[in-house]
């Protein structure tokens, strides 16, 4: 019976409701009788733990009893009850509609005499307070963060944007999870083509359940085997507000403490939510450091192996002499040393993620130092390789987007393999392939390398060298927004 639609003309009563939820012991169903002769039957149903059950005995049942005692068996009970209760009648009574109402915390009311079904919202779902995001630490910014409740998350954005032009479109994804998604955007700013493209992709999604933001990002992507993120994410409402004001779309997903931001290119993914709260000079310096760190994290091991194994003549003589002395007696070649160290770094990083925060950070840092020192003393690796590996690991930590940080590990190993086979030619080939790959990626019609491709010098400077606030007058040109001006010119 489950999963099949039942038409409105069929009778809903206690028996049919119990048949629908026969395997759900947490769904409480009871037939209540009202009126002087107790001739009026109302079947109530709610999900234990998702509803504020105390309201049923305190407010709803007494109100039903009072009205039925005064009026007797009357017609249109829902219309009359709407004067005292926030009650809504189902426009289409199906099993899916009833299940969705029950499991989102509503109280189901079936008036068997009239064969009408309605619900009263008494939702009291498990949730937590909007504490600071654990992945994006706030130094000078606000300390409230998104939680697992879509209503709270939208409210955290709404309280910062008191404008009716901020639209919220609601939809549901997942045949079984029925996950609610909120699409937030400024209708007088957003590029209509981006919005239409996003809605078209969302409507095509047909899955059993939506459980993560990465899953939704992959489902919305044209590149099913993509290596780089085409959407940004954040756990901070203030950064979501910045993205909305710049002409982007924010996707709020029920059950997840993160929101997705689209479209997103490399320039956005390298930005930090804290950039808005610091001086422009420091932010510009930080963004340059992040760009350099991204390059080092991907290419430094490959460049080192290429120089030491294939192009020793390009290394200064004194440095080459030092490297040669430290490598005396080592059983492994330079590229095998680097491969061993990179694998150890990935093992430590994975172990740090799986353990509690305090223990994980200690294991990653102290464990890396101890193992590195022990490897040098045991004659397995040279000190120079350990230094290169440490710089690579620290550079990867500076990346803001955690999805990009994990994908960098895969790219690093790929380019390391090319350099171990082809030397510096492999490094150059890898750079060309990476730039070419990024040039083909589009995030909802926006180039991934914008404003570098197509080139816009002004936008490039704004992306990597933040200007003072009074100089930031325009929204990103790559988004082609309806309203390109952030403030009116004097």
C-alpha positions as CSV (number, residue, x, y, z in Angstrom):
1,X,0.0,0.0,0.0
2,X,2.9,2.3,0.8
3,X,3.9,4.6,-2.1
4,X,0.5,4.4,-3.9
5,X,-1.8,7.4,-4.2
6,X,-5.2,7.3,-2.6
7,X,-7.8,9.6,-4.1
8,X,-9.7,12.1,-2.1
9,X,-13.0,10.3,-2.8
10,X,-11.9,7.3,-0.8
11,X,-12.5,7.1,2.9
12,X,-9.8,7.9,5.4
13,X,-10.3,6.7,8.9
14,X,-8.5,5.1,11.8
15,X,-8.2,1.8,10.1
16,X,-6.8,3.1,6.8
17,X,-4.4,5.3,8.7
18,X,-3.1,2.4,10.8
19,X,-2.7,0.3,7.6
20,X,-0.6,3.1,6.1
21,X,1.7,3.4,9.1
22,X,1.6,-0.2,10.3
23,X,5.4,-0.4,10.4
24,X,6.0,3.0,12.1
25,X,5.7,2.5,15.8
26,X,6.6,6.1,16.4
27,X,3.5,7.3,14.7
28,X,0.7,7.7,17.3
29,X,-2.9,7.3,16.0
30,X,-6.0,7.8,18.1
31,X,-9.7,8.2,17.5
32,X,-11.3,10.9,19.6
33,X,-15.1,11.4,20.1
34,X,-16.8,14.7,20.7
35,X,-20.2,16.1,21.2
36,X,-22.9,15.4,23.9
37,X,-23.5,11.9,22.5
38,X,-19.8,11.5,21.5
39,X,-21.2,11.0,17.9
40,X,-18.5,13.1,16.2
41,X,-15.3,11.1,15.5
42,X,-11.9,12.9,14.8
43,X,-8.9,10.7,14.2
44,X,-5.6,12.4,15.2
45,X,-2.1,11.2,14.3
46,X,1.4,12.6,14.9
47,X,5.0,11.5,14.9
48,X,6.5,11.0,18.4
49,X,9.7,13.1,18.8
50,X,8.9,15.4,15.9
51,X,5.8,17.1,17.3
52,X,5.1,19.1,20.5
53,X,2.6,16.6,21.8
54,X,1.8,18.7,24.9
55,X,0.0,21.1,22.7
56,X,-2.5,18.4,21.7
57,X,-3.8,18.0,25.2
58,X,-3.5,21.6,26.3
59,X,-5.0,23.4,23.3
60,X,-6.2,21.4,20.4
61,X,-8.3,18.7,22.0
62,X,-10.0,21.1,24.4
63,X,-10.8,23.5,21.5
64,X,-12.3,20.6,19.5
65,X,-14.3,19.5,22.5
66,X,-15.6,23.0,23.1
67,X,-16.7,23.7,19.5
68,X,-18.3,20.3,19.1
69,X,-20.2,20.6,22.4
70,X,-21.5,24.1,21.4
71,X,-22.3,23.3,17.8
72,X,-23.0,19.6,17.8
73,X,-22.4,17.8,14.6
74,X,-21.9,20.6,12.1
75,X,-20.9,21.0,8.5
76,X,-17.5,22.4,7.4
77,X,-15.7,21.8,10.7
78,X,-12.4,22.9,9.2
79,X,-13.7,26.3,8.3
80,X,-15.1,26.9,11.8
81,X,-11.9,25.6,13.5
82,X,-9.8,28.0,11.3
83,X,-11.1,30.8,13.5
84,X,-9.4,29.5,16.6
85,X,-6.7,27.1,15.2
86,X,-4.0,27.4,12.5
87,X,-5.6,24.5,10.6
88,X,-5.1,23.7,6.9
89,X,-7.1,21.4,4.7
90,X,-5.4,19.1,2.3
91,X,-6.1,20.0,-1.3
92,X,-5.1,16.5,-2.5
93,X,-5.2,13.6,0.0
94,X,-2.6,11.1,-1.0
95,X,-0.4,8.7,1.0
96,X,2.7,10.8,0.2
97,X,1.0,14.0,1.3
98,X,-0.1,12.4,4.6
99,X,3.3,10.9,5.3
100,X,5.1,14.2,4.6
101,X,2.8,16.1,6.9
102,X,3.2,13.5,9.7
103,X,7.0,13.3,9.4
104,X,7.5,17.1,9.3
105,X,5.9,17.3,12.7
106,X,2.3,18.2,11.9
107,X,-0.8,16.9,13.7
108,X,-3.1,15.1,11.3
109,X,-6.9,15.5,11.8
110,X,-9.3,13.3,10.0
111,X,-13.0,14.3,10.3
112,X,-14.6,10.9,9.5
113,X,-18.2,12.2,9.3
114,X,-17.2,14.8,6.6
115,X,-14.4,12.6,5.2
116,X,-12.1,15.6,5.3
117,X,-8.4,15.7,6.3
118,X,-6.5,18.6,7.7
119,X,-3.3,19.3,9.6
120,X,-2.2,21.7,12.4
121,X,1.5,22.6,12.7
122,X,2.9,21.6,16.1
123,X,6.4,20.7,14.8
124,X,9.1,20.4,17.5
125,X,11.9,18.7,15.6
126,X,15.3,18.0,17.2
127,X,17.6,21.0,16.5
128,X,20.5,22.9,18.0
129,X,21.3,26.5,18.6
130,X,23.2,28.4,15.8
131,X,26.7,28.2,17.2
132,X,29.9,29.2,15.4
133,X,30.8,27.1,12.4
134,X,33.5,24.6,13.2
135,X,35.0,24.7,9.7
136,X,35.1,28.5,9.3
137,X,36.5,30.1,12.5
138,X,35.4,33.7,13.0
139,X,38.0,36.2,14.3
140,X,36.2,39.5,13.8
141,X,33.0,38.4,12.1
142,X,29.7,37.2,13.6
143,X,29.7,33.9,15.5
144,X,26.3,32.4,14.6
145,X,26.4,29.6,12.1
146,X,24.0,27.5,10.1
147,X,22.3,24.5,11.8
148,X,20.4,21.4,10.5
149,X,17.1,23.2,10.3
150,X,16.2,24.9,7.0
151,X,13.8,27.3,8.7
152,X,16.4,28.5,11.1
153,X,19.0,28.9,8.4
154,X,16.7,31.0,6.2
155,X,15.9,33.1,9.2
156,X,19.6,33.7,9.9
157,X,19.9,35.1,6.3
158,X,16.6,37.0,6.5
159,X,17.5,38.9,9.6
160,X,20.5,40.3,7.8
161,X,18.6,41.1,4.5
162,X,15.4,43.0,5.3
163,X,14.3,43.3,1.7
164,X,11.3,41.9,-0.1
165,X,13.4,41.5,-3.3
166,X,15.1,38.6,-1.6
167,X,13.1,35.7,-2.9
168,X,12.9,32.2,-1.5
169,X,11.8,29.3,-3.7
170,X,11.0,26.0,-2.0
171,X,11.2,22.6,-3.6
172,X,11.5,19.0,-2.4
173,X,14.1,16.4,-3.6
174,X,14.2,12.7,-2.9
175,X,11.3,10.2,-3.3
176,X,12.0,8.8,0.2
177,X,13.8,11.6,2.2
178,X,11.6,14.4,0.7
179,X,14.4,16.8,1.5
180,X,13.3,20.5,1.5
181,X,15.6,22.9,-0.4
182,X,15.4,26.7,-0.3
183,X,16.7,28.6,-3.3
184,X,17.5,32.2,-2.2
185,X,18.3,35.1,-4.6
186,X,17.7,38.7,-5.2
187,X,15.2,38.8,-8.2
188,X,16.3,42.3,-9.1
189,X,20.0,41.4,-9.2
190,X,20.3,37.7,-10.3
191,X,21.0,36.9,-13.9
192,X,17.7,35.2,-15.1
193,X,19.7,32.7,-17.2
194,X,21.6,31.4,-14.2
195,X,18.3,31.1,-12.3
196,X,16.6,29.3,-15.1
197,X,19.5,26.9,-15.6
198,X,19.6,26.1,-11.9
199,X,15.9,25.4,-11.6
200,X,16.0,23.2,-14.8
201,X,18.7,21.1,-13.3
202,X,17.0,20.8,-9.9
203,X,13.8,19.7,-11.6
204,X,15.6,16.9,-13.4
205,X,16.9,15.3,-10.2
206,X,15.1,12.1,-9.4
207,X,16.7,10.1,-6.6
208,X,15.7,8.2,-3.5
209,X,17.3,10.6,-1.0
210,X,19.5,13.6,-0.7
211,X,22.0,13.3,2.1
212,X,24.9,15.7,1.5
213,X,25.8,19.0,-0.2
214,X,28.5,17.2,-2.3
215,X,25.8,14.9,-3.6
216,X,23.7,17.8,-4.7
217,X,26.7,19.6,-6.3
218,X,27.5,16.5,-8.3
219,X,23.9,16.1,-9.5
220,X,23.8,19.7,-10.6
221,X,27.1,19.5,-12.5
222,X,27.6,18.9,-16.2
223,X,30.9,17.2,-15.4
224,X,29.9,13.9,-13.7
225,X,33.6,13.0,-13.1
226,X,34.8,16.5,-12.2
227,X,38.0,17.1,-10.2
228,X,37.3,20.7,-9.0
229,X,34.3,22.1,-7.1
230,X,31.9,24.2,-9.3
231,X,30.0,25.4,-6.2
232,X,31.2,27.0,-3.0
233,X,29.9,26.2,0.4
234,X,29.8,27.9,3.7
235,X,28.5,27.5,7.3
236,X,28.4,31.2,7.9
237,X,25.3,33.4,7.3
238,X,27.3,36.6,6.8
239,X,29.2,35.0,3.9
240,X,26.0,33.7,2.3
241,X,24.7,37.3,2.5
242,X,27.8,38.6,0.7
243,X,27.3,36.0,-2.0
244,X,23.6,37.0,-2.5
245,X,24.5,40.7,-2.7
246,X,27.1,39.9,-5.4
247,X,24.4,38.3,-7.6
248,X,24.8,34.6,-6.7
249,X,22.3,32.0,-5.6
250,X,22.3,30.3,-2.2
251,X,20.9,26.8,-1.8
252,X,19.8,26.0,1.8
253,X,19.3,22.2,2.4
254,X,17.2,20.9,5.3
255,X,19.2,18.7,7.6
256,X,22.6,20.1,6.7
257,X,24.6,22.9,8.5
258,X,26.1,24.2,5.2
259,X,24.7,26.1,2.2
260,X,25.8,25.9,-1.4
261,X,26.7,29.0,-3.4
262,X,26.5,29.2,-7.2
263,X,27.9,30.0,-9.6
264,X,31.4,29.7,-8.2
265,X,34.8,29.9,-9.9
266,X,38.4,29.6,-8.7
267,X,38.5,33.2,-7.6
268,X,35.5,32.8,-5.3
269,X,36.7,29.5,-3.9
270,X,40.0,31.0,-2.8
271,X,38.2,33.8,-0.9
272,X,37.6,33.6,2.9
273,X,34.5,34.7,4.9
274,X,36.9,36.7,7.1
275,X,38.1,38.8,4.1
276,X,35.2,41.3,4.6
277,X,36.2,41.9,8.2
278,X,39.9,42.9,7.8
279,X,41.8,45.8,6.2
280,X,42.0,45.7,2.4
281,X,45.9,45.6,2.4
282,X,46.0,42.6,4.6
283,X,43.3,40.8,2.7
284,X,45.1,41.5,-0.6
285,X,48.3,40.0,0.9
286,X,46.4,37.0,2.2
287,X,44.8,36.3,-1.2
288,X,48.2,36.4,-2.9
289,X,49.5,34.0,-0.2
290,X,46.6,31.6,-0.8
291,X,47.2,31.6,-4.6
292,X,50.9,30.8,-4.0
293,X,50.0,28.1,-1.5
294,X,47.7,26.5,-4.0
295,X,50.5,26.4,-6.6
296,X,53.0,25.0,-4.0
297,X,50.6,22.4,-2.7
298,X,50.0,21.0,-6.2
299,X,53.3,21.4,-7.9
300,X,56.1,21.6,-5.3
301,X,56.7,17.9,-5.0
302,X,56.6,17.4,-8.7
303,X,59.1,20.3,-9.3
304,X,61.4,19.0,-6.6
305,X,61.5,15.5,-8.0
306,X,62.0,16.8,-11.6
307,X,65.0,18.9,-10.5
308,X,66.7,16.3,-8.3
309,X,66.1,13.3,-10.7
310,X,66.4,14.9,-14.2
311,X,67.7,18.4,-14.1
312,X,70.5,18.5,-11.4
313,X,72.3,21.1,-13.5
314,X,69.6,23.6,-12.8
315,X,70.2,23.4,-9.0
316,X,72.8,25.8,-7.5
317,X,76.1,24.0,-6.8
318,X,76.1,24.5,-3.0
319,X,72.5,23.3,-2.7
320,X,73.3,20.3,-4.9
321,X,76.3,19.5,-2.8
322,X,74.2,19.6,0.4
323,X,71.5,17.4,-1.1
324,X,74.1,14.9,-2.3
325,X,75.7,14.6,1.1
326,X,72.3,14.1,2.8
327,X,71.4,11.4,0.3
328,X,74.6,9.2,0.8
329,X,73.6,5.7,1.9
330,X,69.8,6.2,1.3
331,X,68.2,3.0,-0.2
332,X,65.4,4.8,-2.0
333,X,65.5,7.0,-5.1
334,X,64.4,10.7,-4.8
335,X,61.0,10.1,-6.4
336,X,60.3,7.0,-4.2
337,X,61.3,9.1,-1.1
338,X,58.8,11.8,-2.1
339,X,56.1,9.2,-2.8
340,X,56.6,7.6,0.6
341,X,56.4,11.0,2.4
342,X,53.3,12.1,0.5
343,X,51.6,8.9,1.4
344,X,52.5,9.4,5.1
345,X,51.1,13.0,5.0
346,X,47.8,11.7,3.5
347,X,47.6,9.0,6.1
348,X,48.1,11.6,8.9
349,X,45.6,13.9,7.4
350,X,43.0,11.2,7.1
351,X,43.6,10.0,10.6
352,X,43.3,13.6,11.9
353,X,39.9,14.0,10.2
354,X,38.6,10.8,11.8
355,X,39.6,11.7,15.3
356,X,38.2,14.4,17.6
357,X,39.4,17.9,16.8
358,X,41.9,18.3,19.6
359,X,43.4,14.8,19.2
360,X,43.4,15.0,15.4
361,X,45.3,18.2,15.3
362,X,47.9,16.9,17.8
363,X,48.3,13.7,15.9
364,X,48.8,15.5,12.6
365,X,51.4,17.9,13.8
366,X,53.3,16.0,16.5
367,X,53.0,12.7,14.7
368,X,54.3,14.2,11.5
369,X,57.3,15.7,13.3
370,X,58.1,12.4,15.1
371,X,57.7,10.2,12.1
372,X,59.7,12.6,9.9
373,X,62.6,12.8,12.4
374,X,62.5,9.0,12.8
375,X,62.6,8.5,9.0
376,X,65.7,10.7,8.7
377,X,67.5,9.0,11.6
378,X,66.6,5.6,10.1
379,X,68.1,6.6,6.7
380,X,64.9,6.2,4.8
381,X,64.5,9.8,3.6
382,X,66.7,12.8,3.3
383,X,66.0,16.0,5.3
384,X,65.4,18.1,2.2
385,X,62.5,15.8,1.1
386,X,61.0,16.2,4.6
387,X,61.2,20.0,4.3
388,X,59.5,19.9,0.8
389,X,56.8,17.6,2.2
390,X,56.2,19.9,5.2
391,X,55.9,23.0,3.0
392,X,53.5,21.1,0.8
393,X,51.3,20.1,3.7
394,X,51.3,23.5,5.3
395,X,50.4,25.1,2.0
396,X,47.4,22.8,1.6
397,X,46.1,23.9,5.0
398,X,45.8,27.5,3.9
399,X,43.1,26.7,1.4
400,X,39.7,27.8,2.5
401,X,37.5,25.4,0.6
402,X,37.8,21.9,2.1
403,X,36.6,20.3,-1.1
404,X,39.4,21.9,-3.1
405,X,41.8,20.9,-0.4
406,X,41.0,17.3,-0.8
407,X,41.0,17.4,-4.6
408,X,44.5,19.0,-4.5
409,X,45.9,15.8,-3.0
410,X,44.7,13.9,-6.1
411,X,46.2,16.5,-8.5
412,X,49.4,16.5,-6.5
413,X,49.9,12.8,-7.0
414,X,49.0,13.0,-10.7
415,X,51.6,15.7,-11.4
416,X,54.2,14.0,-9.2
417,X,53.8,10.9,-11.4
418,X,54.2,12.9,-14.6
419,X,57.4,14.5,-13.2
420,X,58.8,11.2,-12.1
421,X,58.4,9.9,-15.6
422,X,59.1,13.0,-17.8
423,X,60.9,15.4,-15.5
424,X,60.2,19.1,-15.9
425,X,58.5,18.4,-19.2
426,X,55.9,16.4,-17.2
427,X,55.4,19.4,-14.9
428,X,54.9,21.7,-17.8
429,X,52.6,19.2,-19.5
430,X,50.6,18.9,-16.2
431,X,50.2,22.7,-15.9
432,X,49.0,23.0,-19.5
433,X,46.5,20.1,-18.9
434,X,45.2,21.7,-15.7
435,X,44.8,25.2,-17.2
436,X,43.1,23.7,-20.2
437,X,40.8,21.6,-18.1
438,X,39.8,24.6,-15.9
439,X,39.2,26.6,-19.1
440,X,36.6,24.1,-20.2
441,X,34.6,24.2,-16.9
442,X,31.6,26.4,-16.6
443,X,29.6,26.9,-13.4
444,X,26.0,27.6,-14.6
445,X,27.3,29.3,-17.7
446,X,30.1,31.3,-15.9
447,X,33.7,30.5,-16.8
448,X,35.6,28.8,-14.0
449,X,38.7,31.0,-14.6
450,X,36.7,34.2,-14.7
451,X,37.9,37.0,-14.6
452,X,41.2,35.5,-16.0
453,X,39.3,33.9,-18.9
454,X,37.8,35.9,-20.5
455,X,40.4,38.4,-19.3
456,X,39.2,41.5,-17.3
457,X,42.1,43.3,-15.7
458,X,39.9,45.3,-13.4
459,X,38.0,42.3,-12.2
460,X,41.2,40.4,-11.8
461,X,42.6,43.1,-9.5
462,X,39.4,43.2,-7.5
463,X,39.4,39.4,-7.1
464,X,43.0,39.0,-5.9
465,X,43.7,42.5,-4.5
466,X,40.7,43.7,-2.6
467,X,40.1,47.5,-2.9
468,X,38.9,49.7,-0.1
469,X,35.1,49.4,0.4
470,X,34.3,52.8,-1.1
471,X,36.0,51.7,-4.4
472,X,34.0,48.5,-4.8
473,X,31.1,49.9,-6.8
474,X,30.4,47.0,-9.3
475,X,29.3,43.4,-9.0
476,X,31.3,40.8,-10.9
477,X,30.8,41.3,-14.6
478,X,31.1,37.6,-15.3
479,X,27.7,37.1,-13.5
480,X,26.0,39.6,-15.9
481,X,23.6,40.7,-13.2
482,X,20.5,42.9,-13.8
483,X,21.8,45.5,-11.5
484,X,25.6,45.8,-11.9
485,X,26.1,48.7,-9.4
486,X,26.6,48.0,-5.7
487,X,26.2,51.7,-4.9
488,X,25.2,54.8,-6.8
489,X,27.9,57.0,-8.2
490,X,28.3,60.4,-6.6
